[in-house]
Amino acid sequence: MKHESKHQSREQEQLAAKTSQQLTATDFATTEELFRHDAARIDVPPVIAERLSKSVQNLPRPSRSWWRRMFNR
């Protein structure tokens, strides 16, 4: 019984240490850095990704830049 309580308390200590490591704050210089960090950690649900890809396909192509039009490239 005593061995089990020691084992449980050790597990609780390890869990508390792991939780405190996960809750460390991160400072970002810009909002873009925050969004990129967040996007790297979160997966987009498949339904949302599909809707987004469909809506992006309907967007018009950007116009050519002035220098490309001027030099016909």
N, C-alpha and C positions, 0 to 999 in steps of 0.2 A: 504494500500500500504506500509506504513511504517513497519507494522508488518511482512509483507512478506519479505521485504528486511532484517530485523533483523533475521528472521528465516533462510533465505538463507545464510547470513553471518555466522550464528552459524553452519550451516551444513558444510560450507566450512572450518571453523576452525576445526571442528571435523574430517573432511576428511584429512586435512593437518596434524593433530596430528597423525592420524592413519597411514598415509603414512610415516611419519618420524619414527614411531615405526617399521614399516616393513623394513626400509632401514638401520637398525642398522647393523654394521659390526660384523662378528663373526671371531675370530681368532682360527686357528686349529694348533695343535702341529705337526701333521703329515698329509701327503697326504691321508692316509687311512681314517682318521677322516673326512676329507672333502668329500671324496667319499661316506662314510656311511651317512653323514648328507644329502648330495644331493640325494642319493638313497631313503632315507626315505621320502623326500618331493616331489619326482617326480614319477609319475606313468609311467610304461613302456607301450607303445602302444601294444594292443593285437597281432597285426601282428608280431611285433618284438619278443615278448615273445614266440610265437609259433615257429618262425624260430630258436630262441635260444635253446628252449627245444629239437627240432629235431636235431640240430647240436651237442648238448651235448650227446644225446643218441648214436651217432656214435663214440664218443671218446673211446679209449681202456681203460680198467680198469687199475688202477695203480698196479704195481707189489708189491708183498708182501715184507715187510721189511726183512732185513737180519736175525734179531733175530727170526722172525716167521718161516722163512725157516729152520733155524738151529735147532729150538726146535719143529718143525712140528706142529705148532698151527694153 
